[in-house]
Amino acid sequence: MTKKTTLLFDFDGTIMDTTNVIVQSWQQVYRHVTGKEGDPDTILGTFGTVLRDGLADAFPGEPVEELLKIYREFQYDCFLDLIELYPGIREMLNILKESDVSMALVTSRLKRTTMQAVQSFDLGKYFDVIITADDCTKHKPDPEPILTALDKLNGRDLTDAVLMIGDTVYDRECARNAGVASALVAWAPSLDVHELKGSDAPEYVLEKPSDIFRII
């Protein structure tokens, strides 16, 4: 097995627990459109998708730009109050920073809130590159986010040494489409990774952040 020297981390559900703020933002849209809250499990099923696409699918016929505005305005007002790092993430990143790996953040979240969190939680020192939805024309599961990160890391020719760490099948498929290995985390609510079998399964499963050291 080739040593993994380039680690690409998803943000929502992987590094940061943003479940509450995402669900509450969706509920704001549901209340506007339907007058009542939506099913939380249905909302969790949208995790990992591009927000615009998720809203269009959930509310066919509704003006997507208006829904995006409602969602984002709610989230901008309370984003930092409703998110937190998952337990063990800071300790994992501190150790990785002192090792010989390169790290990038590869997220489908917009740059504005991504960078709010990066700055507020002092995460910028860990990542050599940060790729957000604003940096790509195509999004997960398309390989563009990963390939863009690798281009900036000068590592596209080293795909055997790359590992994408995420929490949804979109992260796994993005990795597969880019020709790199994937690890899915078991601590996010968006997916029961243990139910993925055969070709649906990632190469690795992380039960806790420190499990990354068994891989690299």
NORSULHU-V190797 format. One record per backbone hydrogen bond with DSSP energy under -0.5 kcal/mol. CO is the residue of the C=O (numbers start at 1). NH is the residue of the N-H. Records with the same first field share a line. If there is no record, write none. Layout:
BEGIN
CO: NH + NH
END
This chain:
BEGIN
3: 5
5: 102
6: 8 + 163
7: 9 + 104
8: 165
9: 106
11: 14 + 15 + 16
15: 86
16: 13 + 18
17: 84
18: 22
19: 23
20: 24
21: 25
22: 26
23: 27
24: 28
25: 29
26: 30
27: 31
28: 32
29: 33
30: 34 + 35 + 36
31: 35
39: 43
40: 44
41: 45
43: 46
44: 47
46: 49
50: 54
51: 55
52: 56
53: 57
54: 58
55: 59
57: 60
59: 62
62: 64
63: 67
64: 68
65: 69
66: 70
67: 71
68: 72
69: 73
70: 74
71: 75
72: 76
73: 77
74: 78
75: 79
78: 81 + 82
79: 82
80: 83
82: 21
84: 17
86: 89
88: 92
89: 93
90: 94
91: 95
92: 96
93: 97
94: 98
95: 98
96: 99 + 101
102: 7
103: 128 + 129
104: 9 + 106
105: 131
109: 133
110: 114
111: 115
112: 116
113: 117
114: 118
115: 119
116: 120
117: 121
118: 123 + 124
119: 122
123: 126 + 127
124: 127
129: 105
130: 132
131: 107
132: 135
133: 136
139: 142
142: 145
143: 147
144: 148
145: 149
146: 150
147: 151
148: 152
149: 153
150: 154 + 155
151: 154
155: 158
156: 159
158: 161
159: 162
161: 5 + 6
162: 181
163: 8 + 165
164: 166 + 183
165: 10
166: 185
168: 171 + 172
169: 173
170: 174
171: 175
172: 176
173: 177
174: 178
175: 179 + 180
176: 179
181: 164
182: 203 + 204
183: 166
184: 206
188: 191
191: 193
192: 195
193: 196
195: 197
197: 200
198: 201
204: 184
205: 207
206: 186
208: 211
209: 212
210: 213
211: 214 + 215
212: 215 + 216
END
